[in-house]
């Protein structure tokens, strides 16, 4: 432990480490990302199992791929928002490497190509892709709702029950 208030245990003093709070925010990127993964998997896995039981393996695979694509896409979006809010809350750090805005379109092109590949491979199951993405979105919303209590100005310092 570094002994600094607001620092996570095991942080090595570098403000760019994922365990360090971004811009003095009470929630670290690692904690938030783990919550998104946990809630998304909590929503997607039962959906995949239910789809497999009702409509078969092909539909379940489509829901699983849609959930994975949705989780990846929403994780990119959440990371960008988390960095933006953290940079607004903190003083500018000249030693921190800026994130290149030119890289963002390439991430979205990759997501669009992955969506096209899934829809091409499973031409008869586009509803599975939409269902999986929707389940990942539900997990994203649940993680955001859980985290919002910590980011609210009315919340106490120990409102997290993890």
C-alpha positions in Angstrom: 0.0 0.0 0.0 1.4 3.4 -0.9 -0.1 5.3 2.0 -1.6 7.9 -0.3 -5.3 8.6 0.1 -7.3 7.5 -2.9 -4.7 5.0 -4.1 -5.4 1.4 -4.5 -3.3 -1.2 -2.7 -0.6 -2.5 -5.0 -0.4 0.7 -7.1 3.2 1.4 -8.0 2.9 5.2 -8.0 2.3 5.6 -11.7 -1.0 7.4 -12.3 -1.5 5.5 -15.6 -1.7 2.1 -13.9 -5.2 0.6 -14.1 -5.3 0.1 -10.4 -4.9 3.8 -9.7 -8.0 6.0 -9.5 -8.4 8.0 -12.7 -8.4 11.7 -12.0 -9.3 11.3 -8.3 -12.4 9.3 -9.1 -13.4 6.9 -6.3 -13.9 4.0 -8.8 -10.9 2.5 -10.5 -11.1 1.3 -14.1 -10.3 -2.2 -13.1 -13.2 -2.3 -10.6 -15.6 -0.9 -13.1 -14.4 -3.2 -15.9 -14.7 -6.3 -13.7 -18.3 -5.2 -12.8 -19.2 -4.9 -16.5 -17.7 -8.4 -17.2 -19.5 -9.9 -14.3 -22.9 -8.4 -15.0 -22.7 -9.0 -18.7 -21.8 -12.7 -18.2 -24.5 -12.9 -15.6 -27.0 -11.8 -18.2 -25.6 -13.5 -21.3 -24.9 -17.0 -20.0 -28.5 -17.8 -18.8 -29.7 -16.3 -22.1 -27.4 -18.6 -24.1 -28.5 -21.6 -22.0 -32.2 -20.8 -22.5 -31.7 -20.2 -26.2 -29.9 -23.5 -26.5 -32.7 -25.3 -24.7 -35.5 -23.7 -26.8 -34.0 -23.1 -30.2 -30.9 -25.2 -30.5 -27.1 -24.9 -30.8 -27.0 -22.5 -33.8 -29.2 -19.9 -32.1 -27.3 -20.2 -28.8 -24.0 -19.6 -30.6 -25.5 -16.6 -32.3 -26.6 -15.2 -28.9 -23.1 -16.0 -27.4 -21.3 -14.2 -30.3 -23.7 -11.2 -30.0 -23.1 -11.0 -26.3 -19.3 -11.1 -26.8 -19.4 -8.5 -29.5 -21.7 -6.3 -27.4 -19.4 -6.7 -24.3 -16.4 -5.8 -26.4 -18.1 -2.8 -27.9 -19.5 -1.5 -24.7 -16.2 -2.0 -22.9 -14.5 0.2 -25.5 -17.2 2.8 -25.0 -17.0 2.6 -21.2 -13.2 2.9 -21.3 -13.4 6.0 -23.5 -15.9 7.6 -21.2 -14.0 6.7 -18.1 -10.8 8.2 -19.4 -12.7 11.4 -20.5 -14.3 11.9 -17.1 -11.1 11.1 -15.4 -9.2 13.7 -17.5 -11.8 16.3 -16.8 -11.7 15.6 -13.0 -7.9 15.7 -12.8 -5.3 18.3 -13.5 -3.5 17.8 -16.8 -0.5 15.4 -16.4 2.2 16.3 -18.9 4.0 13.0 -18.3 0.9 10.9 -19.2 0.8 9.8 -22.8 -2.3 11.1 -24.6 -4.6 8.6 -26.2 -4.5 9.1 -30.0 -8.0 10.1 -31.3 -6.9 8.7 -34.7 -7.1 5.1 -33.3 -10.8 5.3 -32.4 -12.2 4.9 -36.0 -10.1 1.7 -36.4 -11.7 0.2 -33.3 -15.2 0.9 -34.7 -14.2 -0.5 -38.1 -13.1 -3.7 -36.4 -16.4 -3.9 -34.5 -18.4 -3.3 -37.7 -16.4 -6.0 -39.6 -16.9 -8.4 -36.7 -20.7 -7.7 -36.8 -20.7 -8.3 -40.6 -18.8 -11.5 -40.2 -21.2 -12.9 -37.6 -24.2 -11.9 -39.7 -22.7 -13.5 -42.8 -21.8 -16.7 -41.0 -25.2 -16.9 -39.3 -27.4 -15.4 -42.0 -30.5 -17.1 -40.5 -29.9 -16.1 -36.9 -29.6 -12.2 -36.8 -32.0 -12.1 -33.9 -29.5 -14.0 -31.8 -26.9 -11.3 -32.4 -29.4 -8.6 -31.4 -30.4 -10.6 -28.3 -26.8 -11.2 -27.2 -26.0 -7.5 -27.7 -29.1 -6.6 -25.7 -28.1 -8.9 -22.9 -24.6 -7.4 -22.8 -26.2 -3.9 -22.7 -28.3 -5.0 -19.7 -25.1 -6.1 -18.0 -23.4 -2.8 -18.8 -26.4 -0.9 -17.4 -26.4 -3.0 -14.2 -22.7 -2.3 -13.7 -23.2 1.4 -14.3 -26.1 1.5 -11.8 -24.0 -0.3 -9.2 -21.1 2.1 -9.8 -23.3 5.3 -9.9 -23.8 5.2 -6.1 -20.0 5.6 -5.7 -19.8 8.5 -8.2 -22.8 10.4 -6.8 -21.9 13.4 -4.8 -24.5 12.4 -2.2 -22.9 9.0 -1.5 -20.7 8.2 1.4 -17.1 7.1 1.1 -18.0 3.4 1.8 -21.2 2.8 -0.2 -19.8 -0.1 -2.1 -20.8 -3.6 -0.9 -18.2 -5.6 -3.0 
